[in-house]
Amino acid sequence: MGQTGKKSEKGPVCWRKRVKSEYMRLRQLKRFRRADEVKSMFSSNRQKILERTEILNQEWKQRRIQPVHILTSVSSLRGTRECSVTSGFDFPTQVIPLKTLNSVASVPIMYSWSPLQQNFMVEDETVLHNIPYMGDEVLDQDGTFIEELIKNYDGKVHGDRECGFINDEIFVELVNALGQYNDDDDDDDGDDSDDGDDSDEGEEKQKDLQDNRDDKETCPPRKFPSDKIFEAISSMFPDKGTAEELKEKYKELTEQQLPGALPPECTPNIDGPNAKSVQREQSLHSFHTLFCRRCFKYDCFLHPFHATPNTYKRKNTETALDNKPCGPQCYQHLPLLPRN
């Protein structure tokens, strides 16, 4: 019984370690890819510049250029130097003064708030960017204000490096990389130190995992990942949602990557090979839902597609008129007068 309890506690810990190691590996691999892309783009741009410069040099060599007469520079002035341009032909040397500008300190970064004439619908902030300072007296009287403010943002403050960054691309790659592990490997990872396995077996196992990782990265896995993967990712990145939400998100992201996959509301292009004959309401679905009748444009910021909370309230509350008479002497018993 004690052994089963040890296994149950060891499983989530092993998956958390796997999530952390694979996440760091993917982030490092992404940085290397980004650096390689920057280097290749720089070399290609440099090659284009050299080719264009060579073309311009050939054009200038074929032209007859006359020298520009410039006044002689005054080298006695402070902060000036003489620069001369020597021509390879029989043209005289051109001299011009060079003025050196002193370095100016950059303006510090600052933020200013400006009033808006209208409200803009934005997403809720999940990270606290500014901790207000209201004076020492207020903090002495009520010191829990800052703590409650940080708790509203789940303890996330701008500048903290503890909260990891994971986008949709890294999320899909992380799930695919974790799919190489089996559920039965939870105990094998933790029992290596207790049983004292040989180093050769550990190296062979590491090579097999590396080969499986390469195979899984080249071709996507056919079997849907285990629930333990999403539970471990949810425990490492709680701001991304629960395990069920991550599972649904993974389904949506992988379905979008399929060739020719369309959302259920969309219809294929009428000019394409996969055109379908649908009803008028279905073909104009995006027009009716995304086109703003006020701004006459699609997906405007002022009037979003999803319903926004109504914050406008009337100053005078409207009370419904009661048609029942309040008593025997009520005015509602009087006969109605003819209206002109």
N, C-alpha and C positions, 0 to 999 in steps of 0.2 A: 504493500500500500504506500509505503514511503517512496518507493521508486516512481510510482505513477504520479505522485504529487510533485516530485522533482521534474518529471518530464513536462507536466502541465505548466509549471513556472518557467521552464527553460525555453519552451516554444516561442512565446511572444518576444522574449529577449533576443533569441537568435534571429528572428525576422526583423526586429528593429536594427540589429547590427548589419544585416544584409541590406536593408533599405539605405542606411547611412553610407555603407561602403560603395554601393552601386550609384548612389546619388553623387558622391564625391567623384567617382570615376567618370560619370557622364558630364559633370560640370567641367572637370579637367579636360576631357576629350573635346567638349564644346569650345573651350578657350583655345586649345591647339588648332581646331578647325578654323576658328575665327582668325587666329594669327596667320595661318596659312593662306586664308582668303585675302587678308590685307596685303601680305607679301606678294601674292600673285597679281592682285590688282595694281599694286605699286609698280611692279616690274612691267606689266602690260602698258600702263599709262606712261611710264618712262620710255618704253620703246616707241610708243606713238609720238611722244614729244620729240624724240631724236629723229624719227622719220620726217616729221613735219618741219623740223628745223633744217634738216638737210635739203628739203625741197625749197625752202625759202632762201637758203644760202646759194643754191644753184641759180635761183632767179636774180638775186642781187649781183652775182658775179657777171651775169650777162648784161647788166645795165651800166650806163655811164653816169656816175654820180659826181656832181659838182660839190666842192667843199663849201660849207657855210661859214661866212666870216663872222667871228665872234670877237667881241672886245676882249682885250687882255685883262686878266684877273688881277685884282689887287691883293697880293699876298700879305700885306702888312696888317690887314684887319684880323682881329682876334676871332678864333673859332672857324677860320676858313683855311682850306688847303687847295692847292692847284692839282687838277687832274688833266692829263694830256692824253690825246688820242692820236696815235701814230698810224698813218696809212701805209699800206704796202705799195701803193702807187706813188706817183710824183706829187701828190697833194701835200700842202704844208701841214705841219702838226697843229691840231686844234687843242686849245687850252680853255678850261672852264673852272670857275671856283666851286669847291665842294664844301657845303656847310653841314656840320655835324649837329644833329639834334640830341639833346640830353634825354636820358630815359625818364619817363614820367611814371610815377606809381599808379597802378590801376585803382579804379574806384572800388571800394568794398561792396560786396553783394548786399543788397537791401531789398525789402519787400514793402510795397505800399498797397493800401486798400482803397479802391475807388467804388463809388456807388453805382449801381446798375439801374437802368430804367425798367427792367423786367427781370423776372426770375428764370433761371435755367435749371432744367432737370438733370441732376448728376447722380452718380452712385454714392452710397454712403462711404465715408472714410473708415478704414479699418486700422489705421495707424495714427497716433496722436503726434501732430507735427509741431505743436506749440503748447508749452506749459505756462499758463498765465501767472503773472506775479502781481499780487494785490496788496503787498505790503506785509511787514512782519507782524503787525497787530492782528490782521485777519488770520494769518497762519497760526499765531499763538492761541487765538480763541477757538478756531476750528481747523485743526490740523489734518482732519480726515478728508478735506475737500479734494486735495490733490490725489490721494489714494483712490477715492471713489471715481475721480475723473479717469485715472489710468485703468481702473477695472472696467470701465465702460468700453475701452478699446482693447480688452483682453490682455492688458499688460504690455502692449506694443507701443513703443515710443520711437520716434524718428531718430536714426543713428545707431540703434541697437543692431548688432550683427548676429544675435542669437536666432532670430526668426529667419528660416531659410527661404530662398526664392525658388519657386517651381512654377513654370508655365505649362501650357498644354503640350508643347512638343517634348519637354523633359519628362512630363508625367507619362506620356505614352511610351517613351523609350525606357523609363524606369520600370513600368509594369512589364514590358516585354523582356527586359533584362532579368527581372525577378522570376519570370516564368520558367527559367532554366532549372530552378531549384524544385525539388520534390518535397512533399509534405513529410516524407519519412526521414528527411535529412535533419530534422530538428534536434534529434538526440545525437546524431553522428558528429555535429559540429562541436558539441559541448563535452563529449566523452573522450576526445582525443587526449586531453591532459590526464584523465583518470586512468585510461587503459595503457597509455604509453605506446602508441602505434609507431611503426618504423617510419623513418624520414622518406624512404623510397615510396611507400604507399601514399604519403601525404603529397609528394611531388606529382605522382601519377594522377591523384585525384584533382590536384590543382590544374594540371594540364587538361584533364577531361572537362573540367568546368570552363576553362578558357576556350576550348574547342566548341563546347556547346553554346557558349556566349557568342562566339563569332557566327555560328550557324544560325542562332536565333536573331542576330542583328541583320543578317543578310536576307532572310526570309521571315515574314511575320508568323507567329505561332497560330496554329489552327485551333487548338483547344483553348477555351476561355480560361483566363487565370483564376487561381484559387481565391477564396474569400480572405484567406490569411494575408495575402498581399495587400489588399485594400485596407484591411484592418491595421496592418503595420504602417502603411503610408498615412492613414488617418491619425494614428497616434503620433507620428513624427511631424506631420503638418496638420494640426487641428483646425487651422483657419480655412482649409480647403474643403471641409465638410466631413460628414460621416462616411462609413465604409459603403453604405448603400448609395449615397450620392456620388461617391467616386466611381462606383461600378457603373452607374448610369452615364456618368460623364465619359468614362472610357468607351462605352458602347457608342455614344454619339460621335466621339472623335474618330474611332476606327471605322464607323460606317461612312463618315465623310471622306475618308481616304480611299474608299473603293472607287474604281473608275466608273464614271457615269452616274454616281449616286447623287440623288436629289432629295431635298427635304420633302415631307409628305404634302406640304401645301403647294409646292412648285410643280409645274408641268414642263415637259421637254420643249425645246425650241421648235417653233412651228416650221422653221426653214431647215431643220436638221433631219437626219435619217430616222430618229426615234420620235417623230412627231405623232401626237395622239389627238383624236377627235374627242374633245371634252366639252362640258357645258360652258355657257358664257360666264356664269358666276365663278367657276373654278379657274378659267383662264384669266379673269380680271381680279383674282384674289389679291395679288400684291398691289394692284392699283387701288383697290378699295381700302386696304389696310395701311399702306405706307404713304400714300399720297395725301398731303395736307391741303385741305380746301381753303385754309386761311392764308398760308404762305405760298401756295401753288408750287410746291416742290416736295421731293420725296424725303422722308425720314428727317424732318426738321427737328431742331432742338427745343423749340418753344412749345410745340404740341406733340409730344411723343406718342408712340403707338400704344403703349400700355397706359392704363388709366392712372391718373395722378390724383392724390387726395385733394378734396375740395376744401380749401382754407378760407373761402369767402363766406361770411355770415352777415345776415341782414341786421342792421341796427335795431329796427323795430320788429319784434317777433310777430309773425302772422298767426292769429288765432282763428280757428275755424268757427263760423257762426253756428249757433245752436238753433235749430228750427223749432224746438219744443218750447211752448210758452212757460214762463217761470211761475205763473200764478193766475188766478181768475181775473185780475185787473191788468194783465199783460197787454202790451200794445199789439201783440200778434193776433188777438181776438178781434181787433177792429177790421171792418171791411176795407179791402184794398181800394185806394182812390184811383180814378182813371188818370193815366199819364198822357200828357200832351205830346 
